[in-house]
Amino acid sequence: MTVFLYVDSNKTIKRMRSVMFQAKMNASKGVHVVDDLVQRKLYDACEGFDYCNESISKKGDSRTLPKGASRKKALQFMFVEPRPVETRTIPSNATSIPPLQYGDHLVRFLNGKTGLKSDTKKSAWGKIVWELMERMGGHFYTDKKIKGPGVQDVLTHFNSFESHKTWCIDEGQSEGGFGLQLVIVWDGDIRAAEPQTSALPKIPVKNVKAKKTEDEEHDVAIEEAEREVIQNVISTS
């Protein structure tokens, strides 16, 4: 899971987005990039899940996964054997959406092109992400520098950029599971508890034709592919 946190000078979370990857060694060469039917349905069609134990929440608690465009921002595939590592959005149909190198994905992620908002537990996706974050924050331990509880302790640790020994975690003990990458942006110019503001453009707005970047061309390719899939479904039905 990749988590983006934008915090103010007091390390109060202002914005937060996250992507959860289903990681594989290589993409399948068949009709779908993931061969296993059950694992494919997990990302393409599964509506939610129940916790099977009490390691993160109460046993039997139900959670709902995002739908539609939000689902594509939250759940994605990662293939780690290629160099560089590749990512791609759902669905798993091999011809529907082109892959992206992880570096390109990360740029899109930081620019707000992908990743689903998860600032609070009020949303279904935010609830899942924060449960995992709090689990990690409460049990994280490395070289006696961090020892929970709480995500805020992790934020404090990762935002101490003055010392490499403090913010760069090179070793530690961990249980089986998945890796967690924290991408934290610190801005000392943001005052504590400063609300988000938006400014509308002045009218009239002059249209300026600009050359598309590779990132924008990739977005267009994805949109065109999605429209084609929808059209095919409509034609078939």
C-alpha positions, 0 to 999 in steps of 0.5 A, a space after each residue: 500500500 502506498 500512502 500520500 500524506 500532506 501535513 502542516 508544520 504541526 504534522 496535522 494531516 491535511 490531505 491523504 490518498 492511498 493505493 493498495 496493490 495486488 503484487 505479482 511476480 509477472 503479468 500473465 500473457 493470457 487474456 487477463 494479467 492475473 491467471 487465478 480466477 479468485 484473485 482476479 475477481 478480488 480486484 475486478 468484482 469483489 464488493 467487500 470482505 469480512 475480517 476473519 480474525 481480530 488482528 486488525 478489527 473485530 472478527 466478522 466486521 464487514 468492509 465495503 470496497 470502492 466502486 467505479 472510478 474510485 475503485 480504479 484509484 484505490 485498487 491496482 496491480 503491481 508486477 515486481 519481476 520486470 525492471 523497472 517494476 510495472 503497475 496498472 489499473 484494473 480491470 485485469 483484461 490484458 488489452 484494456 489498459 496499458 501498464 505504467 512503470 512504478 516511477 511514472 505511477 508515483 509521479 501521477 500519484 503525487 500529482 493527484 492523478 490517482 490514489 483514493 482520498 482516505 483522510 478520515 474513517 468517514 468513508 468506506 475506503 478511509 476506514 480500511 486504510 486507517 485500520 491498517 495504518 493504526 495497526 502498523 503505527 501501534 506495532 512498528 518497531 525498529 532499532 528501538 527508535 519507534 515503538 507505537 502507539 499511533 500513526 502520529 509517532 510514525 509521522 514525527 519519525 519520518 518528518 525528522 529530516 535533519 538526521 539520516 539515522 532518524 528518518 531512514 529506517 534501514 533495518 528492523 523486525 517485522 511479521 509476515 504481511 505487506 510492505 507499507 510505503 509512506 510518502 510524506 510532504 512537509 511544508 513549514 509555511 502552512 500554519 497549523 489547522 489552516 483550512 483548504 482554500 480554492 480560487 476560481 479562475 477569472 472570467 473570461 478564461 483564455 483557451 491555450 492549446 498546450 502540447 500533451 505530456 506523456 502522463 496526459 497522453 497515458 490518461 487519454 489512452 486509458 479514457 479511450 480504452 474505457 469508452 471502448 470497453 463500455 461501447 462494446 458492452 452496450 453493443 453486446 447487450 
